[in-house]
Amino acid sequence: MVLPFYLSIATLLILLLFYIRKPLSFLQNSIIYMATVFIATQYLTLIRMEFHLIEKSSGHLDYVSFLLYRNLFIPAAAIIFCNFYLRLESGESKFGLFLATTLMMIVADWLNTSFGILKYTHWNMGLSGIVDALHLLIALGVMKMTLNIPVQESQTDENI
């Protein structure tokens, strides 16, 4: 039951990423994606395997859902946040976007615990929300660094 729900969310996120107007280039979005995946993988591995703060379900389909969460949901939320962040002008709307995206990521964490994919042993939603906010801030920092990269894109020979 969990995997079809997560695959539906993954399809919607991919469609959203495909159709939104992105002020960042493909290279910049890729760098943000890779940095966010690396950080999310290291963070979840440390708190699950080293510090034993979270336990993962033993089901195989639950593990696929966990991989979708770690490798698609967190980076996609960061890319969507960064692209919308550049389109906004006022600081209040940027902060509202930050809060809304953090809340969306907390809901994804809540879904993981309510479906039984993850079990918090010495962890809670407050700490998870702080880490989700740090993911977005790190993605924002990576975006600021990639804005200085000169990128020349052609519209004629794009095979991606």
C-alpha positions as CSV (number, residue, x, y, z in Angstrom):
1,M,0.0,0.0,0.0
2,V,2.9,2.3,0.8
3,L,4.8,1.9,-2.4
4,P,2.0,2.8,-4.9
5,F,1.4,6.0,-2.8
6,Y,5.0,6.9,-2.9
7,L,5.3,6.2,-6.6
8,S,2.3,8.4,-7.2
9,I,4.0,11.2,-5.2
10,A,7.2,10.6,-7.1
11,T,5.4,10.9,-10.4
12,L,3.8,14.1,-9.4
13,L,7.1,15.6,-8.2
14,I,8.9,14.6,-11.5
15,L,6.0,16.2,-13.5
16,L,6.2,19.3,-11.3
17,L,10.0,19.5,-11.8
18,F,9.6,19.1,-15.5
19,Y,6.9,21.7,-16.0
20,I,7.8,24.6,-13.7
21,R,9.6,27.6,-15.1
22,K,13.2,27.2,-13.8
23,P,15.5,30.3,-13.6
24,L,18.4,27.9,-12.9
25,S,20.1,26.0,-15.7
26,F,20.2,22.2,-15.9
27,L,23.8,22.2,-14.6
28,Q,22.9,24.3,-11.6
29,N,19.8,22.2,-10.8
30,S,22.0,19.1,-11.1
31,I,24.6,20.4,-8.7
32,I,21.9,21.2,-6.2
33,Y,20.4,17.8,-6.6
34,M,23.8,16.0,-6.2
35,A,24.7,18.0,-3.1
36,T,21.3,17.4,-1.5
37,V,21.3,13.7,-2.2
38,F,24.8,13.4,-0.8
39,I,23.8,15.3,2.4
40,A,20.5,13.4,2.8
41,T,22.2,10.0,2.3
42,Q,25.0,10.8,4.8
43,Y,22.6,12.3,7.4
44,L,20.1,9.4,7.3
45,T,23.0,6.8,7.3
46,L,24.6,8.4,10.4
47,I,21.4,8.7,12.4
48,R,20.2,5.3,11.5
49,M,23.3,3.1,11.5
50,E,25.8,5.0,13.8
51,F,23.7,6.8,16.3
52,H,20.7,4.4,16.2
53,L,18.2,7.3,16.5
54,I,15.9,5.9,13.8
55,E,15.1,2.3,12.9
56,K,14.1,1.3,9.4
57,S,11.4,-1.2,8.6
58,S,12.5,-4.6,7.5
59,G,10.2,-4.9,4.5
60,H,11.6,-4.8,1.0
61,L,8.9,-2.5,-0.4
62,D,9.3,-0.2,2.5
63,Y,13.0,0.1,1.7
64,V,12.1,1.2,-1.8
65,S,9.8,3.8,-0.4
66,F,12.6,4.9,1.9
67,L,14.9,5.2,-1.1
68,L,12.3,7.3,-2.9
69,Y,12.1,9.6,0.1
70,R,15.8,10.0,0.5
71,N,16.9,10.2,-3.2
72,L,13.9,11.9,-4.7
73,F,11.6,13.7,-2.3
74,I,14.2,15.6,-0.3
75,P,16.3,16.8,-3.4
76,A,13.1,17.5,-5.4
77,A,11.8,19.7,-2.6
78,A,15.2,21.5,-2.5
79,I,15.2,22.1,-6.2
80,I,11.6,23.3,-6.3
81,F,12.4,25.6,-3.3
82,C,15.5,27.1,-5.0
83,N,13.8,27.7,-8.3
84,F,10.8,29.4,-6.7
85,Y,13.1,31.3,-4.4
86,L,14.7,33.0,-7.3
87,R,11.4,34.0,-8.8
88,L,10.2,35.8,-5.6
89,E,11.2,39.4,-4.8
90,S,10.1,40.2,-1.3
91,G,11.8,38.8,1.8
92,E,8.4,38.0,3.4
93,S,7.3,35.8,0.5
94,K,10.7,34.1,0.4
95,F,10.4,33.3,4.1
96,G,6.8,32.0,3.5
97,L,8.1,29.8,0.8
98,F,10.8,28.5,3.2
99,L,8.2,27.7,5.9
100,A,5.9,26.1,3.4
101,T,8.6,23.9,1.9
102,T,9.8,22.9,5.4
103,L,6.3,22.0,6.4
104,M,6.0,19.9,3.2
105,M,9.1,18.0,4.2
106,I,7.9,17.5,7.7
107,V,4.7,16.0,6.3
108,A,6.8,13.6,4.3
109,D,8.7,12.7,7.5
110,W,5.3,12.2,9.2
111,L,4.2,9.9,6.4
112,N,7.3,7.8,6.9
113,T,6.6,7.3,10.5
114,S,2.8,6.7,10.1
115,F,3.3,4.1,7.4
116,G,6.0,2.4,9.5
117,I,8.8,3.0,7.1
118,L,10.9,4.7,9.8
119,K,10.5,4.4,13.6
120,Y,11.9,7.2,15.8
121,T,13.6,5.7,18.8
122,H,15.5,8.7,20.2
123,W,14.3,11.2,17.6
124,N,11.2,13.4,17.1
125,M,9.4,15.5,14.6
126,G,10.9,18.7,15.9
127,L,14.4,17.5,15.3
128,S,13.4,16.2,11.9
129,G,11.9,19.7,11.1
130,I,15.2,21.4,12.0
131,V,17.1,19.0,9.8
132,D,14.7,19.6,7.0
133,A,15.2,23.3,7.3
134,L,19.0,22.7,7.3
135,H,18.6,20.8,4.0
136,L,16.8,23.8,2.4
137,L,19.4,26.2,3.8
138,I,22.3,24.1,2.4
139,A,20.5,23.9,-0.9
140,L,20.1,27.6,-0.9
141,G,23.9,28.0,-0.2
142,V,24.8,25.7,-3.0
143,M,22.4,27.6,-5.3
144,K,24.1,30.9,-4.3
145,M,27.5,29.3,-5.2
146,T,26.3,28.0,-8.5
147,L,24.8,31.4,-9.6
148,N,28.4,32.6,-10.3
149,I,29.1,29.8,-12.7
150,P,29.0,31.1,-16.3
151,V,26.8,28.7,-18.3
152,Q,26.1,28.8,-22.0
153,E,23.2,26.7,-23.1
154,S,22.1,26.2,-26.6
155,Q,18.5,25.5,-27.6
156,T,19.5,23.6,-30.8
157,D,21.4,20.5,-29.7
158,E,19.9,19.6,-26.3
159,N,19.4,15.9,-26.1
160,I,18.3,15.8,-22.4
